[in-house]
Amino acid sequence: MDNLVTDLEQIKILAQQNHDDFEVLGYMLELHEETPDDVIDTWVDSIAKPIIEAIDCTQCGNCCRSLDVYVTPDDVQRLSTGIVIPLDTIMTDIDNESAPKVGEWGKFKAKPCGFLDGNLCSVYAHRPETCRTYPVFTPDFRWTIDDTIEGASICPIIYNVLTTLHDRIDDLYRL
């Protein structure tokens, strides 16, 4: 993929400059009710796939520096078992008070993530599910685009996907 923007400072600036265009994209998707959600999701996935493959997250790690890392009981158990740290020790690093407000069981207190080593996850094989799936575009892209737009200023993948979707919105209407 040519012309992908990966410089984090440039992405931050460009995401702010293009924020209104991204919101218009979301508005257009909401208004285009005759296009089923699964068609939109397939279109988004087809655009996102080569971008995801072309950008090496290990060169960035910005999501690990910037976002809350939410965890489930399964995540905590996988971490405890995988990195041989007592469950009680991991639990001291988890905030269970604020997380339920967003539908998760808990979140790591530290930001950046305490498992981030440079740009790499030191517990990659045992990382939480939210880390495994980030960034996530589908299912229901049409209805989650506001959250996606918020991530455009920190994630090169999200920024490039939204830019490409905006540039190709007419393709969707031809489907």
DAWOGI-V266781 format. One record per residue. N is the residue number from 1. RES is the residue in one letter. PSI is psi in whole degrees, -180 to 180 (999 if undefined). Layout:
n:N res:RES psi:PSI
n:N res:RES psi:PSI
//
This chain:
n:1 res:M psi:127
n:2 res:D psi:159
n:3 res:N psi:25
n:4 res:L psi:136
n:5 res:V psi:126
n:6 res:T psi:-12
n:7 res:D psi:122
n:8 res:L psi:-38
n:9 res:E psi:-42
n:10 res:Q psi:-41
n:11 res:I psi:-41
n:12 res:K psi:-46
n:13 res:I psi:-48
n:14 res:L psi:-37
n:15 res:A psi:-39
n:16 res:Q psi:-42
n:17 res:Q psi:-33
n:18 res:N psi:5
n:19 res:H psi:-46
n:20 res:D psi:-39
n:21 res:D psi:-40
n:22 res:F psi:-39
n:23 res:E psi:-37
n:24 res:V psi:-41
n:25 res:L psi:-49
n:26 res:G psi:-42
n:27 res:Y psi:-43
n:28 res:M psi:-40
n:29 res:L psi:-39
n:30 res:E psi:-40
n:31 res:L psi:-25
n:32 res:H psi:64
n:33 res:E psi:-26
n:34 res:E psi:-15
n:35 res:T psi:118
n:36 res:P psi:151
n:37 res:D psi:-39
n:38 res:D psi:-30
n:39 res:V psi:-43
n:40 res:I psi:-45
n:41 res:D psi:-41
n:42 res:T psi:-42
n:43 res:W psi:-47
n:44 res:V psi:-47
n:45 res:D psi:-39
n:46 res:S psi:-31
n:47 res:I psi:-39
n:48 res:A psi:-37
n:49 res:K psi:-53
n:50 res:P psi:-27
n:51 res:I psi:-45
n:52 res:I psi:-42
n:53 res:E psi:-29
n:54 res:A psi:-19
n:55 res:I psi:125
n:56 res:D psi:106
n:57 res:C psi:-25
n:58 res:T psi:-11
n:59 res:Q psi:-2
n:60 res:C psi:-78
n:61 res:G psi:12
n:62 res:N psi:-33
n:63 res:C psi:-38
n:64 res:C psi:-25
n:65 res:R psi:-30
n:66 res:S psi:-30
n:67 res:L psi:155
n:68 res:D psi:140
n:69 res:V psi:107
n:70 res:Y psi:145
n:71 res:V psi:157
n:72 res:T psi:168
n:73 res:P psi:-38
n:74 res:D psi:-39
n:75 res:D psi:-46
n:76 res:V psi:-41
n:77 res:Q psi:-43
n:78 res:R psi:-42
n:79 res:L psi:-48
n:80 res:S psi:-47
n:81 res:T psi:-45
n:82 res:G psi:-37
n:83 res:I psi:9
n:84 res:V psi:56
n:85 res:I psi:134
n:86 res:P psi:141
n:87 res:L psi:-41
n:88 res:D psi:-37
n:89 res:T psi:-45
n:90 res:I psi:-40
n:91 res:M psi:-27
n:92 res:T psi:-19
n:93 res:D psi:6
n:94 res:I psi:134
n:95 res:D psi:115
n:96 res:N psi:-4
n:97 res:E psi:-50
n:98 res:S psi:-25
n:99 res:A psi:-42
n:100 res:P psi:-19
n:101 res:K psi:-25
n:102 res:V psi:17
n:103 res:G psi:12
n:104 res:E psi:170
n:105 res:W psi:-36
n:106 res:G psi:174
n:107 res:K psi:153
n:108 res:F psi:138
n:109 res:K psi:-36
n:110 res:A psi:142
n:111 res:K psi:119
n:112 res:P psi:166
n:113 res:C psi:134
n:114 res:G psi:-15
n:115 res:F psi:0
n:116 res:L psi:128
n:117 res:D psi:99
n:118 res:G psi:-116
n:119 res:N psi:7
n:120 res:L psi:148
n:121 res:C psi:122
n:122 res:S psi:-8
n:123 res:V psi:34
n:124 res:Y psi:-46
n:125 res:A psi:-18
n:126 res:H psi:12
n:127 res:R psi:157
n:128 res:P psi:157
n:129 res:E psi:-39
n:130 res:T psi:-33
n:131 res:C psi:-37
n:132 res:R psi:-34
n:133 res:T psi:-7
n:134 res:Y psi:138
n:135 res:P psi:144
n:136 res:V psi:132
n:137 res:F psi:-34
n:138 res:T psi:159
n:139 res:P psi:170
n:140 res:D psi:39
n:141 res:F psi:-44
n:142 res:R psi:-36
n:143 res:W psi:-7
n:144 res:T psi:9
n:145 res:I psi:-30
n:146 res:D psi:-43
n:147 res:D psi:-39
n:148 res:T psi:-43
n:149 res:I psi:-39
n:150 res:E psi:-28
n:151 res:G psi:-7
n:152 res:A psi:-29
n:153 res:S psi:-11
n:154 res:I psi:-15
n:155 res:C psi:118
n:156 res:P psi:-36
n:157 res:I psi:-50
n:158 res:I psi:-47
n:159 res:Y psi:-49
n:160 res:N psi:-36
n:161 res:V psi:-48
n:162 res:L psi:-41
n:163 res:T psi:-45
n:164 res:T psi:-43
n:165 res:L psi:-44
n:166 res:H psi:-44
n:167 res:D psi:-24
n:168 res:R psi:18
n:169 res:I psi:-33
n:170 res:D psi:-29
n:171 res:D psi:-37
n:172 res:L psi:-41
n:173 res:Y psi:-17
n:174 res:R psi:-15
n:175 res:L psi:999
//
